[in-house]
Amino acid sequence: MSEGSRLDGSPEEFARAAVTLAIRRFGLPGELEASAYVDGFGDLGIDGIAIALDGMPLADVDDIPDFLPGDDAGLDILFVQSKRPDKIKQNDIVLFGNAVRTFLTLNQDDLLRLKPSSQLLGHWQVIHRLRQLAPQVAAAADIKLLFVYSGQWKDFQGVNIRRENVLADLSNALKSSRAERL
């Protein structure tokens, strides 16, 4: 996406722009922009995932340092979903939250049965490895979910309650993790 360009292109272009802008908006390392986009067959309904540990980008298991910071290290995980239509279905946001919960809670065998994309699997492996090496850091991760779409917001009846339920499920799934509002 070039400076000043319009997003009239494909849904992929819109999704890539949404992921890039989300990384910049939340102050995550710019190096993550190239690896965060995971859209395509096997993305589980997630367009982008960005992971940083104390500001250090973690795009691959090999990026995890041999010596991890202490239990007070800051782990940031950003999930992005984008939609182009002017209207979204009431359930789209809930489905996104459920996709994130599924991603975070499945074991590798169950995840592989869903045939995830290689990018999605790589991000899962980073989070799984961090859980093994530094469970306290992983449990206290600052998780952000961002739903981006091109239409006008309509406050669907009941969507806020469902959103809160998904956030509670995510928090419970990761024990003491902080989940930020959608």
C-alpha positions in Angstrom: 0.0 0.0 0.0 1.6 3.3 -1.1 1.2 6.6 0.7 -2.1 8.2 -0.4 -3.3 5.1 -2.3 -7.0 4.2 -2.2 -8.2 0.8 -1.0 -10.3 0.1 -4.1 -8.4 -3.1 -4.8 -8.9 -6.7 -3.6 -10.1 -7.8 -0.2 -6.5 -9.1 0.2 -5.2 -5.5 -0.2 -7.7 -4.2 2.3 -6.7 -6.9 4.8 -3.0 -6.3 4.3 -3.6 -2.6 4.9 -5.7 -3.3 8.0 -2.9 -5.5 9.4 -0.2 -3.0 8.6 -2.1 -0.1 10.2 -3.0 -2.1 13.2 0.6 -2.9 13.9 1.5 0.7 13.6 -1.4 1.9 15.7 -0.5 -0.4 18.6 3.2 0.5 18.4 4.4 -3.0 17.5 7.7 -3.4 15.7 7.5 -2.5 12.0 9.4 -5.7 11.1 6.2 -7.6 11.9 4.4 -6.0 8.9 5.9 -8.5 6.4 5.0 -11.6 8.4 1.7 -10.7 10.2 -0.7 -11.2 7.3 -2.1 -14.8 7.4 -5.2 -14.5 5.2 -6.1 -17.2 2.8 -7.2 -20.8 2.9 -6.6 -22.2 6.4 -6.5 -18.8 8.2 -9.4 -19.8 10.6 -11.0 -16.4 10.0 -7.9 -14.4 11.2 -6.3 -12.0 8.7 -3.3 -11.0 10.8 -1.3 -12.0 13.9 1.6 -10.0 15.3 3.7 -11.1 18.3 6.3 -9.0 20.2 8.2 -9.7 23.4 9.4 -6.6 25.1 9.2 -4.8 21.7 11.2 -7.5 19.9 9.3 -9.0 16.9 8.6 -12.7 17.0 7.6 -13.8 13.5 9.0 -17.3 13.8 10.1 -19.8 16.5 13.7 -19.0 15.6 13.1 -15.4 16.6 12.6 -16.4 20.2 15.8 -15.6 22.1 17.8 -18.3 23.9 17.6 -16.2 27.1 14.2 -14.9 27.8 13.5 -11.8 29.9 12.1 -12.4 33.4 8.5 -13.1 34.3 7.7 -9.4 34.1 8.5 -9.3 30.3 5.8 -7.8 28.1 4.2 -10.1 25.6 2.0 -8.4 23.0 -0.2 -10.4 20.7 -2.4 -8.7 18.1 -5.1 -10.4 16.1 -6.8 -8.7 13.1 -9.8 -9.5 11.1 -11.0 -7.3 8.2 -14.2 -7.2 6.1 -14.9 -5.1 3.0 -18.7 -5.0 2.8 -20.7 -2.0 3.9 -22.7 -4.3 6.1 -21.4 -7.0 8.3 -23.3 -9.9 9.7 -24.1 -9.7 13.4 -22.2 -12.8 14.0 -19.0 -11.8 12.2 -17.4 -10.2 15.3 -18.4 -13.2 17.5 -16.9 -15.6 14.9 -13.7 -13.7 14.9 -13.5 -13.9 18.7 -14.2 -17.6 18.6 -11.5 -18.1 15.9 -9.0 -16.4 18.2 -10.1 -18.6 21.1 -9.7 -21.7 19.0 -6.3 -20.6 17.8 -5.1 -20.0 21.3 -6.5 -23.1 23.0 -6.1 -26.0 20.5 -3.3 -28.4 20.8 -1.1 -29.0 17.8 -2.8 -32.2 16.6 -6.2 -30.6 16.7 -4.9 -27.5 15.0 -3.3 -29.5 12.2 -6.6 -31.3 11.6 -8.0 -27.9 10.7 -5.3 -27.6 8.0 -4.0 -24.1 9.0 -2.0 -22.0 6.6 1.8 -22.2 7.2 1.8 -18.6 8.4 -1.0 -19.3 11.0 0.8 -22.5 12.1 4.1 -20.5 12.5 2.4 -18.0 14.8 0.8 -20.8 16.8 4.2 -22.4 17.2 5.7 -19.1 18.5 3.0 -18.8 21.2 3.2 -22.5 22.1 6.9 -22.3 22.5 6.6 -19.2 24.7 4.1 -21.0 26.9 6.7 -23.8 27.3 9.7 -21.5 28.0 8.0 -18.8 30.0 4.5 -19.8 31.1 4.1 -16.7 33.4 4.9 -14.4 30.5 2.5 -16.1 28.1 -0.3 -16.2 30.7 0.1 -12.4 31.2 0.1 -11.6 27.5 -1.5 -8.4 26.4 -3.9 -9.6 23.7 -5.6 -7.2 21.4 -8.3 -8.1 18.9 -9.1 -5.6 16.1 -12.0 -6.0 13.8 -11.7 -3.7 10.8 -14.4 -3.1 8.2 -15.2 -0.5 5.6 -18.9 0.0 6.5 -20.7 2.1 9.1 -21.0 0.7 12.6 -24.4 -0.6 13.7 -24.8 -1.6 17.3 -26.5 -5.0 16.8 -28.8 -6.1 19.6 -26.9 -8.5 21.8 -23.5 -8.3 20.0 -22.0 -6.5 22.9 -23.1 -9.3 25.3 -21.6 -11.9 23.0 -18.4 -9.9 22.6 -18.0 -9.7 26.4 -18.7 -13.5 26.6 -16.0 -14.2 24.0 -13.5 -11.9 25.9 -14.3 -13.7 29.1 -13.7 -17.1 27.4 -10.4 -15.8 26.0 -9.3 -14.6 29.4 -10.3 -17.9 31.1 -8.5 -19.9 28.4 -5.3 -18.1 29.0 -5.7 -17.9 32.7 -4.6 -14.4 33.8 -4.2 -13.0 30.3 -5.5 -9.5 29.7 -7.9 -9.4 26.7 -8.6 -5.9 25.3 -12.0 -5.0 24.0 -12.9 -5.6 20.4 
